[in-house]
């Protein structure tokens, strides 16, 4: 074994951050195993790795005894004293047993250990880097596509975008740059594995944090998200600043901020509503862009009955019940929608003097694009 190995270990320590002592310890353990395997030896041995010249020697460790029962592990006092007259029963003597051609075995073993340790260290660095990005948004490049998944290059690693996490209406091509939400980072025997999503509600939240400075700075909070990826989503926003309209901040001037997010999600419609601790107000807001006459609350069942104008019943329910479904998920309340005529027929007691909810002018202009009638 030459000093080239020592030089290589020093370079690895500097460039990969792997301690030279840790690698040497691993090499010594591997060499003991290689010695026993290649030379059919079962005795207790120690490997000495010389850091100055890179030489490797093997020593058999034997206990000094009066009567030998196993020559591989024991040695008589008389034999031991031939090496050192001070040995007594119970001492441990080390005898060099380095085979003549052990250098070849040692070189191969050392190379394997170093390669393995470097690989493990690189995997550890990548895992540490990406575990911190779990539940975060990243930008990657489509690398490969098959029937089960799309593989996205995130820089140091290839992430898996399963079919179930892909937006059905989106089409991807090799080299496309896409934003993804990191759902899970796993440490496996083959290295870190990262799973990403385009359908997760967290992606929508991160896009708003990126696009709206007030959200990034914590002035405006996203309280809840309900999403049917590729089709329509709703988010509720809140601010304690009475001088700021949280909905308007998210929509942006002429809808520019939200439109950027819509473009990133390839046309997914997004309703932005004001969050409220009052379920009457919150449920009414969540059914936007429909107008709501009254919301009747059943606290015990966490259910609401919502009365809307006759001509807005289909708008409140939405295509295939989507608007009502998203509103229920956004608020966490069950929502039963009744037209004003049906409410009258059923004898539901509600007030008609003042509508509970009417959209802001700026948001109304934007919401016209999502009129489902």
C-alpha positions in Angstrom: 0.0 0.0 0.0 1.6 3.3 -1.0 1.3 6.8 0.3 -1.0 7.6 -2.6 -3.9 6.4 -0.4 -3.0 8.8 2.3 -3.0 11.7 -0.2 -6.4 10.5 -1.6 -7.9 10.4 1.9 -6.7 14.0 2.6 -8.3 15.2 -0.6 -11.5 13.4 0.2 -11.5 14.9 3.7 -11.1 18.4 2.3 -13.5 18.2 -0.6 -16.2 15.8 0.7 -16.0 16.7 4.4 -15.4 13.0 5.4 -13.0 12.6 8.3 -9.8 10.8 7.4 -9.8 9.0 10.7 -13.4 7.7 10.1 -12.4 6.3 6.7 -9.2 4.7 8.0 -11.2 3.1 10.8 -13.6 1.7 8.2 -10.7 0.5 6.1 -9.1 -1.3 9.0 -12.4 -3.1 9.9 -12.8 -4.1 6.2 -9.2 -5.4 6.0 -9.8 -7.6 9.1 -12.8 -9.1 7.3 -10.9 -9.5 4.0 -7.9 -11.2 5.8 -10.2 -13.8 7.5 -12.1 -14.4 4.2 -9.2 -14.6 1.8 -6.7 -16.5 4.0 -9.2 -18.7 5.8 -8.1 -17.4 9.2 -10.4 -17.2 12.3 -8.0 -15.8 14.9 -8.5 -12.5 16.6 -6.4 -10.0 14.5 -5.7 -6.3 14.4 -4.7 -4.3 11.4 -2.2 -1.5 11.7 -2.5 1.3 9.1 0.7 3.4 9.0 -0.3 7.0 8.3 3.2 8.1 7.3 4.0 5.7 4.5 0.6 3.9 3.9 1.9 0.5 4.8 -0.5 -2.1 6.3 0.4 -4.9 8.7 -1.7 -7.6 10.3 -1.2 -8.8 13.9 -2.8 -11.9 15.5 -3.8 -11.2 19.0 -3.4 -14.2 21.4 -3.9 -14.7 25.1 -1.0 -16.0 27.1 -2.1 -19.2 28.9 -0.6 -22.2 30.8 -2.3 -24.8 28.6 -3.3 -24.1 25.0 -6.8 -25.3 23.9 -7.0 -23.2 20.7 -3.8 -22.3 18.9 -5.6 -19.6 16.9 -6.5 -17.7 20.1 -4.0 -18.8 22.7 -0.2 -19.1 23.2 1.9 -20.7 26.0 3.9 -18.7 28.4 7.1 -20.3 27.1 6.4 -19.3 23.5 5.3 -15.8 24.5 8.5 -15.3 26.4 10.5 -16.0 23.3 9.3 -12.7 22.1 9.3 -10.9 25.4 10.5 -12.4 28.7 8.1 -10.2 30.7 4.9 -12.0 29.5 2.8 -13.7 32.2 -0.5 -15.7 32.1 -3.4 -13.5 31.1 -1.4 -11.0 28.9 -2.2 -10.4 25.3 0.5 -10.8 22.7 0.4 -9.6 19.2 2.3 -11.5 16.4 2.6 -10.2 12.9 0.9 -12.5 10.4 0.8 -10.3 7.3 0.5 -12.5 4.2 3.0 -11.9 1.4 0.4 -10.9 -1.1 -1.9 -9.1 1.3 -1.0 -5.8 -0.4 -3.2 -6.7 -3.4 -6.2 -7.6 -1.2 -5.6 -4.5 0.9 -5.6 -2.2 -2.1 -8.8 -3.6 -3.5 -10.5 -3.5 -0.1 -9.4 0.1 0.6 -10.6 1.3 -2.7 -14.0 -0.3 -2.1 -14.3 1.2 1.4 -13.3 4.7 0.2 -15.7 4.6 -2.7 -18.5 3.4 -0.4 -17.8 6.0 2.2 -17.7 8.8 -0.4 -21.0 7.6 -1.8 -22.6 7.5 1.6 -21.3 10.9 2.5 -22.6 12.4 -0.7 -26.0 10.8 -0.1 -26.0 12.2 3.4 -25.2 15.7 2.2 -28.0 15.5 -0.4 -30.4 14.2 2.1 -29.6 16.9 4.6 -30.0 19.6 2.0 -33.4 18.3 0.7 -35.0 17.3 4.0 -35.0 21.0 4.8 -37.0 21.6 1.6 -39.8 19.2 2.5 -43.1 21.0 2.2 -41.5 23.7 0.2 -41.7 24.7 -3.5 -38.8 24.1 -5.9 -38.2 24.7 -9.6 -37.0 21.8 -11.6 -36.6 20.5 -15.2 -38.4 17.6 -16.6 -35.8 14.9 -17.2 -37.7 11.7 -18.1 -41.3 10.6 -18.6 -42.8 7.2 -18.3 -46.2 5.7 -17.7 -45.8 5.8 -13.9 -44.1 9.1 -13.2 -42.3 12.2 -14.4 -38.8 12.6 -13.2 -37.8 16.1 -12.4 -34.2 17.3 -12.0 -33.9 19.5 -9.0 -30.1 20.1 -9.4 -28.4 17.4 -7.3 -31.1 14.8 -7.4 -33.9 13.6 -9.6 -37.4 13.8 -7.9 -40.4 11.7 -8.7 -43.7 13.3 -9.8 -46.2 10.3 -9.7 -49.2 10.3 -12.0 -51.5 10.8 -9.0 -49.7 14.1 -8.2 -49.9 15.4 -11.8 -52.5 17.9 -12.9 -54.6 15.9 -15.5 -55.0 18.9 -17.8 -51.2 19.6 -18.0 -49.0 18.2 -20.7 -45.2 17.9 -20.0 -42.2 17.7 -22.3 -38.6 16.9 -21.7 -36.7 20.1 -20.6 -39.8 21.9 -19.5 -39.2 23.9 -16.3 -41.9 23.4 -13.7 -42.6 24.4 -10.1 -43.3 21.5 -7.8 -44.1 21.0 -4.1 -41.8 18.6 -2.2 -44.1 16.2 -0.3 -41.7 13.7 1.0 -37.9 13.1 1.3 -36.9 9.5 2.2 -33.6 8.0 3.1 -33.2 4.7 1.3 -30.4 2.1 0.8 -29.9 3.5 -2.7 -29.8 7.1 -1.4 -32.3 9.9 -0.8 -35.6 9.7 -2.8 -37.7 12.8 -3.2 -41.4 12.9 -4.1 -43.0 16.0 -5.5 -46.5 17.2 -6.4 -48.3 19.6 -8.7 -51.7 19.0 -7.2 -50.9 19.6 -3.5 -52.6 22.6 -1.9 -49.2 23.6 -0.5 -48.0 24.4 -4.0 -50.8 27.0 -4.3 -49.9 28.5 -0.9 -46.2 28.7 -1.8 -47.0 30.4 -5.1 -48.9 33.1 -3.3 -46.1 33.6 -0.8 -43.8 34.1 -3.8 -46.1 36.4 -5.7 -47.6 38.5 -2.9 -45.0 40.4 -0.7 -47.6 41.0 2.0 -48.0 37.2 2.5 -44.2 36.6 2.5 -43.8 39.4 5.1 -46.6 38.0 7.3 -48.9 41.0 6.9 -51.5 38.9 5.1 -52.0 35.3 6.2 -53.4 32.4 4.2 -55.7 30.7 6.6 -57.0 27.7 4.5 -56.8 26.3 1.0 -59.2 24.1 -0.9 -58.1 22.8 -4.3 -59.2 20.7 -7.2 -56.0 20.9 -9.2 -56.2 21.9 -12.8 -59.8 23.2 -12.4 -60.5 25.5 -9.5 -59.2 26.5 -6.1 -60.2 28.7 -3.2 -58.0 30.3 -0.6 -59.0 32.3 2.5 -56.9 35.2 3.6 -56.8 37.4 6.7 -55.0 40.5 8.0 -55.1 42.3 11.3 -54.2 45.5 9.5 -57.5 47.4 9.1 -56.1 49.6 6.4 -55.3 46.7 4.1 -57.7 44.7 2.0 -56.2 41.1 2.1 -58.2 40.0 -1.0 -57.1 43.0 -3.0 -53.5 42.5 -2.0 -53.6 38.9 -3.4 -55.4 39.9 -6.5 -53.1 42.7 -7.3 -53.6 45.7 -9.6 -55.8 44.6 -12.5 -55.4 41.0 -11.2 -51.8 40.8 -12.1 -50.6 38.9 -9.1 -53.2 36.2 -9.1 -53.0 36.0 -12.9 -49.3 35.1 -12.7 -50.3 32.1 -10.5 -53.1 31.1 -12.8 -50.6 31.1 -15.7 -48.2 28.9 -13.7 -51.0 26.5 -13.0 -52.0 26.5 -16.7 -55.3 28.3 -16.3 -56.5 26.9 -12.9 -59.2 29.2 -11.6 -58.6 30.7 -8.2 -61.2 32.3 -5.8 -59.7 34.5 -3.1 -62.0 35.1 -0.1 -61.7 37.0 3.2 -61.4 34.7 6.2 -63.5 35.4 9.3 -63.9 33.8 12.7 -67.7 34.3 12.2 -69.0 31.2 10.4 -71.8 33.2 8.9 -69.5 35.7 7.2 -66.9 33.1 6.3 -69.3 30.6 4.7 -70.9 33.5 2.8 -67.5 34.7 1.6 -66.4 31.2 0.6 -69.4 30.8 -1.8 -68.1 33.8 -3.8 -68.7 34.8 -6.5 -72.3 34.0 -5.6 -74.3 36.5 -3.5 -75.7 35.1 -0.2 -78.9 36.3 1.5 -78.4 34.5 4.8 -76.4 31.8 6.5 -78.1 29.8 9.3 -75.7 28.0 11.6 -76.0 24.7 13.5 -73.1 24.8 15.9 -73.6 21.3 17.2 -73.4 19.6 13.8 -71.0 22.2 12.4 -73.5 22.6 9.6 -75.0 25.6 7.8 -78.0 26.3 5.6 -77.3 29.0 3.1 -80.1 31.0 1.4 -79.2 32.5 -2.0 -81.3 34.4 -4.6 -83.1 32.2 -7.0 -81.2 33.3 -10.0 -77.8 32.6 -8.3 -78.5 29.0 -7.1 -76.6 27.4 -9.9 -73.7 29.8 -9.4 -73.6 29.1 -5.7 -73.6 25.3 -6.2 -71.3 25.5 -9.2 -70.7 22.9 -12.0 -71.1 19.4 -10.5 -71.3 21.0 -7.1 -67.8 22.3 -7.3 -68.2 25.7 -5.8 -70.2 24.4 -2.8 -67.8 21.5 -2.3 -64.7 23.8 -2.3 -66.4 26.2 0.0 -67.2 23.4 2.5 -63.6 22.2 2.4 -62.3 25.8 2.8 -64.4 26.6 5.8 -64.6 23.2 7.5 -68.5 23.6 7.7 -71.1 21.5 6.0 -73.0 23.7 3.6 -76.6 23.1 2.4 -77.6 25.6 -0.2 -81.3 26.7 -0.7 -82.8 29.1 -3.2 -84.9 31.8 -1.7 -88.1 30.2 -3.2 -87.2 26.8 -1.7 -86.5 28.4 1.7 -89.9 30.1 1.6 -91.6 26.8 0.7 -89.8 24.9 3.5 -90.6 27.6 6.0 -87.0 28.4 6.8 -86.8 31.6 8.9 -84.2 33.9 7.4 -83.7 37.7 7.1 -83.8 39.4 3.7 -83.1 43.0 4.7 -79.4 43.0 4.0 -77.4 40.4 2.0 -74.7 38.8 4.2 -72.1 39.0 1.4 -71.3 41.0 -1.6 -68.0 40.8 -3.4 -65.5 43.7 -3.5 -65.6 45.7 -6.7 -62.0 44.8 -7.6 -62.6 41.2 -7.0 -66.0 41.2 -8.8 -64.2 42.2 -12.0 -61.8 39.3 -11.6 -64.5 36.9 -10.6 -66.5 37.5 -13.7 -64.1 35.2 -15.5 -65.2 32.4 -13.2 -69.0 32.9 -13.6 -70.2 29.3 -14.0 -73.7 30.1 -15.4 
